[in-house]
Amino acid sequence: MSWRKTLTSGLGVMLFLLVGWGTGLAGKESALVPAETVVDYIHAVLTSDRTFYTVHVVEGMQRRGVIESSEHWRSEKALPLPAQFFQESSRLAALTGVKVQYRLISLHPINKLSGPTNEFEKKALEAIMADPDRPYRGFVTEGGERRFQALYADNAVSPVCVTCHNAHPQSPKRDYKLDDVLGAVSISIPVPR
């Protein structure tokens, strides 16, 4: 047997063993990832994307006088506000059919639709306001479907966040400072019963 065939065969066996190990076929390990870890992964991606958009796109473009952000971004040919960027991303994710849901919620929402929708979310927001470093997680039933939901503190990462929240005519709270908790990022995924 040539060295290429030996190497190819060896790599094939190693790949089979790794895949088998990851799927639980070759050992006791399982490829199943706990729901808590899955939502942590999703949160890391969402927060990174939104922070980048807020700081480097919205704040950066406004600071240079290139383009402003606006609540009415479609009609004013402006950038979407960071919350709207997040909302549109969530809407597009829902179209994929994977049933991951995420949104921004607050005890002091500018948009009344962004308030807590149930007792779980109300308790979670209160817990996050008391301890922003600790996510609030649990199982909920929504429309007959069992879901794992986690809420994470949503901080004002840029002066743009603070200015918008403090100046908006519908804002019920107008004394935010940089790094204050504005509310929470809520992530919900389906889980089997």
C-alpha positions in Angstrom: 0.0 0.0 0.0 1.4 3.4 -0.9 1.9 6.1 1.7 -0.9 8.2 0.2 -3.4 5.3 0.6 -2.1 4.6 4.1 -2.4 8.3 5.1 -5.9 8.6 3.5 -7.1 5.4 5.2 -5.7 6.5 8.6 -7.3 9.9 8.2 -10.6 8.2 7.2 -10.5 6.0 10.3 -9.6 8.9 12.6 -12.4 11.0 11.1 -14.9 8.1 11.6 -13.8 7.8 15.2 -14.1 11.5 15.9 -17.5 11.8 14.3 -18.6 8.6 16.0 -17.3 9.9 19.3 -19.1 13.2 18.8 -22.4 11.5 18.0 -22.1 9.0 20.7 -21.6 6.1 18.3 -18.0 5.2 19.4 -18.3 6.0 23.1 -20.4 7.3 25.9 -20.1 10.9 24.9 -23.0 12.6 23.3 -23.2 15.4 20.7 -26.2 16.8 22.4 -25.5 20.3 23.7 -27.4 21.5 26.8 -30.0 24.2 26.0 -28.3 26.5 28.4 -25.1 26.3 26.4 -26.9 26.7 23.1 -28.6 30.0 24.2 -25.2 31.2 25.6 -23.7 30.6 22.1 -26.6 32.4 20.4 -26.3 35.3 22.9 -22.5 35.7 22.2 -23.1 36.0 18.5 -26.1 38.4 18.8 -24.3 40.6 21.3 -21.1 40.7 19.2 -23.0 41.6 16.0 -25.2 44.3 17.7 -22.2 45.9 19.6 -20.2 46.0 16.4 -23.1 47.6 14.5 -23.8 50.1 17.3 -20.2 51.2 17.9 -18.6 50.9 14.5 -21.4 51.5 12.1 -24.0 53.8 13.7 -21.7 55.7 16.1 -18.8 55.8 13.6 -20.9 57.0 10.7 -22.7 59.6 12.8 -19.4 60.9 14.3 -18.0 61.4 10.8 -21.2 63.0 9.5 -21.7 60.3 6.8 -25.2 59.2 7.7 -27.5 59.4 10.7 -29.6 56.6 12.3 -33.3 57.1 12.6 -36.4 55.3 13.9 -37.8 56.0 10.5 -34.8 54.6 8.6 -36.8 53.3 5.7 -38.4 56.6 4.7 -35.5 58.8 5.8 -32.8 56.8 4.0 -30.9 56.5 7.3 -29.4 53.6 9.3 -31.7 51.5 11.4 -31.3 52.2 15.1 -29.4 49.3 16.9 -32.7 48.0 18.4 -34.3 48.0 14.9 -31.2 46.2 13.5 -31.8 43.5 16.2 -35.5 43.4 15.5 -35.0 43.0 11.7 -32.4 40.3 12.3 -34.8 38.4 14.5 -37.5 38.7 11.9 -35.2 37.3 9.2 -34.1 34.5 11.5 -37.7 33.5 12.0 -38.1 33.0 8.3 -35.5 30.3 8.3 -37.9 27.9 10.2 -35.4 27.0 12.9 -37.7 28.4 15.6 -35.1 30.4 17.5 -36.7 33.6 18.8 -35.0 36.6 20.2 -35.9 40.1 21.1 -35.1 43.1 23.3 -37.4 43.6 26.3 -37.4 46.1 29.1 -39.3 47.2 32.2 -39.1 50.7 30.7 -39.7 50.1 27.0 -39.9 52.9 24.5 -42.0 50.6 22.3 -44.8 49.1 24.4 -44.5 45.8 22.5 -41.0 45.5 24.0 -42.3 45.0 27.6 -42.5 41.6 29.3 -45.2 39.4 27.9 -45.5 37.0 30.8 -44.6 36.5 34.5 -41.4 34.6 33.6 -40.1 37.7 31.6 -41.2 40.1 34.3 -39.4 38.1 37.0 -36.4 37.7 34.7 -36.1 41.5 34.1 -36.4 42.2 37.8 -33.6 39.6 38.5 -31.4 41.1 35.8 -31.8 44.6 37.1 -30.7 43.4 40.5 -27.8 41.3 39.2 -26.9 42.2 35.5 -24.0 39.7 35.4 -26.2 36.7 35.9 -28.6 35.5 33.1 -32.0 34.4 34.0 -33.0 31.0 32.4 -35.8 28.5 32.5 -38.3 26.3 30.7 -41.5 27.9 29.6 -44.5 26.6 27.6 -45.6 28.8 24.7 -48.5 27.9 22.5 -48.3 24.3 23.6 -44.6 24.1 22.8 -41.9 23.6 25.5 -39.1 26.2 25.1 -36.0 27.1 27.0 -35.8 30.8 27.5 -32.8 32.9 28.7 -32.6 36.6 29.4 -29.3 38.5 29.5 -28.6 42.1 30.5 -28.7 44.6 27.6 -26.3 47.4 28.4 -25.9 50.8 26.8 -22.6 50.1 25.0 -22.4 53.5 23.3 -23.3 57.1 23.8 -25.7 56.6 20.9 -27.7 54.2 23.1 -27.9 56.7 26.0 -28.8 59.7 23.8 -31.5 57.8 22.0 -33.1 56.3 25.1 -32.9 59.6 27.1 -34.2 61.8 24.3 -37.0 59.7 22.7 -40.4 61.3 23.3 -41.9 57.9 24.3 -39.1 56.9 26.7 -40.5 56.4 30.3 -36.9 56.7 31.7 -34.5 59.5 30.7 -31.5 59.2 33.0 -29.5 56.4 31.4 -25.7 56.6 31.5 -23.1 54.6 29.5 -23.1 50.9 30.6 -26.5 51.1 32.3 -28.8 48.2 31.9 -31.5 49.2 29.4 -33.3 45.9 29.6 -32.6 42.4 28.4 -31.9 40.3 25.4 -34.4 37.4 25.4 -33.6 34.2 23.6 -35.9 31.3 23.3 -35.4 27.9 21.6 -37.7 24.8 21.3 -36.8 21.8 23.4 -38.3 18.3 23.3 -40.7 17.3 26.1 
